Amino acid sequence: MSARDRLNDALYGAGWATVKKLPEPVAVRLGRVIADLAWKRRGQGVRRLESNYARVVPDASPERLAELSRAGMRSYLRYWMESFRLPAWSPERIANGIDIQDIHRVTDGMAAGKGVVLALPHLANWDLAGAWATTGLGIPFTTVAERLKPETLYDRFVAYREGLGMEVLPHNGGSAFGTLARRLREGGLVCLVADRDLSASGVEVEFFGETARMPGGPALLAQHTGALLLPATLWYDDSPVMRGRVHPAVPVPESGTRAEKTSVMTQALADAFATGIAEHPEDWHMLQRLWLKDLDPARDPGQDTREGTP
């Protein structure tokens, strides 16, 4: 394990061990202080966040983009402060911390005996939404987690999410798709963060006027199992409560090849994600490259192609 990997693991471990013990107002202030310091340093992650926001708000002035990136870092650190504290939250605190519009689209689908694929972008706090589903709604679900380095850090995230009631599968595991499909055929719930492709073989979509790749897994699962495919978006406001909305189901096209159907459905997901992100861009925590122009330096040699980190 490299020195950097050991440091990352130690920092996350300290966060989960220490931050959850802080009074909530103290944790909120600490998150804001850390966010502002990171924003002032203008490291790779902040620059990448600002670059991504420039696609979402193309008419924004440099001053507006700076305001957005500062708000974005505060939102991002709010996510982390909440996540570090979630294991210590009571079911009542979780229930009082979230308000989701049109959640009946999920519960009705489950009640009808259909499996449900809930697909979300990196907006606000998807872990809090998951904890609310398992505690407030009493609906267990299955998700996947990116393999992180070092392995001990990945194990921390898996243990954290399993502690919130989620079944977690490794993203690069060959059996993940089959397990997800079985859960859906059993009438279960699968939740996937689906606005960034991690395989380099995703589906090309138009996203804020440029081409990006997003995973085709949610659409393929819906086709294979007959499950409902529901986009959802989340956001923060000025209160301690996170807001959200479940969008109408993405239908499976009646005609076309599997690849063509997957392309149409993934574009529909991207459009729903774009609606939520455009309404609350500061809550989109995309500190990494996303658009193909950024991923391929040959398309735009002037782009900084290094991965963004906070």
N, C-alpha and C positions, 0 to 999 in steps of 0.2 A: 504494500500500500504506500502510495506516495505521500509526501508531507502535506500536500494540498488536500488529498483525500482524507487524511487523518484530521486535518483542521476542519474540513466541512462536516465530517461526522461528529466531531466534538462540539461544534457550534450548534448543530441541530439538536444534539443530545442535551446540551445546556438549555436550549430554548424550551424543549418539552419539560425538562426537569424544573426550570426556574420560573419561566413566564407564567405557567399555570398557577403558581402560588401567589402571584401578585394580585392586589386588588384591581378590579377591572379598570377603574379610571387611571390608575398608574400604568397599566399595560397599554391603554389607548394612547396616553401621552408618550410613552416610550416608543411605540410604533411610529408615531408622527415625527419624533426627533430623529430616529434612525432613517426614516424615509427622506426627510429634508437634507440630512447629511449626505446620503447617497445621491440625491438629486443634484446637490451643489458640486459633488465630485465629477459629475457628468462622465461616468464610466461607460463601458461598451453597452451595458444593459439599458441605461438611460437614453443613450443616443439611438439605440435600436428602437426603443419604445417610441421615441419622438418621430423617428422615421416611419414607423408603422402608423402612428396617428396622422401623419401627413397624407397617407392614402385615405384614411377614414374621413378626415376633414380637409379636403384638398384646397379650400379657399382660406385656410387658417394662416394668419400672419406668424412670423417667427415668435412674436411675443405670446400669441395665443397657443402655439405649440409648446412653448416653455411652460405656460400655465397648465396645459393638459398633462404634460409629462410630470410636473410636480404633483398634481392631483392623482395621476396614475400611480406614482410611487407611494403616495399615502394610502391609496386603495390597496395596493399590493401588500404593504406592511400591515394593513388592517387584516387582510386575509391571513397573514402569518401569525399575528398576535392572537386572532380568534382560533386558528388551528392549533397553536400551542396550548391554548386553554380549553379547547373542546373536550378533551378527556375528563376534565374536572367539572364540566357543566352538568347540571341536573337536567332531567327530561323537561322540566318546566322552563328552565332557562333556554334550552334549545327551542322549545315550542314558541316561546315569546320572542325569539330572535329572528323569526322568519315569517314572511307572508307571501304566499304563492297564489297568483291569480289562475283560475281555470285548472286547478289541480284535479278537478273531476274528470278531466280527459285521461288522467292516469288511473284513477280509482275505478272509473266506469269500464275501462279496458280490462283491468284486472278482474273486476266483478263478472265480466262477460266470459271469463275463462281464457282470454287471449293473453299471450305474453306481451310485454311492452318494452320497447327499446327507447330509452330516454337519452337524447343526444344533446350535449351542451358545449358551448365554447368556454374559453378561459375567462369567464366573467365573474367578478365578485368571488364568492366562496362556495365552490361546488362541494367541498367536504361538509360544510354546514348543511347544505341542502340534503346531502346523503344521510347525515346524522338525524335530520328531521324526518326523513322518510322512514328510517328504521325505528325511531322512538315515537315520533308524533303520529305517524300513519300506521306504524306496526307492520311495515312492508320490508322484509329483507330483500337485498338485491346483490347482484354480482357485477363486478367491474374489473378493469385491468389496470395495471400499474407499469409505468415505464421502468425498465431495468436501469437503476442508477449505480454510479460508482462513488465510493466503494460499495461492496456488497452489504456491508454492515449498515450503510445508510438506506439502501433499498429495504433491508429487513426492518429498519425503524419505521419506514413509511407503511409497510405492509402491516406490522403490528399495530400501528396507530389506527389505520383504517379498519382493520379487523376488530379493534377495540370499540369502534363506533358501530359495529354490527354489519359490516360489509364483508362479502366474500371477494377476495382479491386474487386475480390470476396474473401471472407475469405476461407482459406485453409480447415478448418474443417467444413465448412457449408455443410449440406447434399444436398443442391440444386446446389452446384457449378458445378458438372459434367453435370447436365441437362442444366444449363445455357450455359456452354461452348459448349455443343453439339448443342444447338439452334443457337448460334452465327455462328458456322461452317456451319450448314445447310443453313443459310442465306448468305453464301459465305464470312464470316468474317475471321479475323485473330485472332488466339489464341497464345500467347507466354508464355512458361512455362520453368522455371529453373528446370532441371530434372536430376541432377546428385546425388541427395541425397534424400533418402526416409524418409519422416517424419511420416509415418503411422505405421512402423514396420510390414507392410504386403505387401511390395513391391516385385518386381521381382528380383530373384537372377541372377546376371550376373558375368561373368569373367571380371575383371578389373585390368589391369596390373598384371596378373598372380595370383590374389587371388579373392575370392568371396566377392562381395558387393551386396547391394540391391538398386535398383533404382525404381522410381515410374512407374507403368504400365499405368498411365492415358493417356500420349500422344499416346501410341499405341492403347489403347481402344477407344479413341476419333476418331482416324483415321479409325478404323474398323467400328464404329457405324455410322459415318457420310459420309464416302467416301472422307474425306479431305486428302490433301497431308500432309505427315509427313516429315518435313525438319529439320535435325540437323544443328546447326550453332555454330561456335566457334569464339572467340574474342581474341585479344591480343594487348599489347602496344609495341611500339618501342621507339626509342630515341627522337621522335618528339612529338608535342602536339596532334597528330592525333591518334585515336584508329583505329586499323585495324580489319577486320573480314572476315569470309568466310561462305557462305551458302553451305552446302554439298548436294550431290544428295539425292533425296527423298528415304525414307525407304519404300519398297513395302510391301503390305499386302500379306503374303503367300497364295498360292492358295488352300492349304489343311491344315487340322489340326483343333483341337478344338480351341475355343477362347483363352483359357489359353496358348495353344501351340503357337498360332500366336503371342500373346502378348509377350511371352518369346523370340521368335526369333526377333521380332521387337525391343524390349527393348535392347537386346544384340547388335543389329546393331547400336542403338543410343549410347550405351556405347563404341562401337568400334570407332565411329566418334568422340565422346568426347575425347577418349584416344589419338587419332591422334593429336587433337589440343592441349591437355594438354602436351603431350610429346614434342611438338615443342616449347611450351612456358610455362614450368612448373612454373616459377616465377609469372605468372599472374593467377594461379589457387588459388583462395582464399578459401581454404578448411581448416579452423582452427578447424574443428570438426571431431569426429570419423566417419568413413565411412565403412571400411571393417568389415566383420562379426567377424573376429578374435579380433578386437578392441572393438566391441560392446558387445561381450560375454566373460566375464572374465574367464569363465570355460574353454574356448578354449585355453587361454593363460594367466594364472594367473599373469604373470609378467608385463602385460600391465597396464598402467595408463588409467582407463576407465572414468575418469572425463571429462565432456564436456569442450572443449577448448574455451577460450575467449581471445581476445587481451588484 
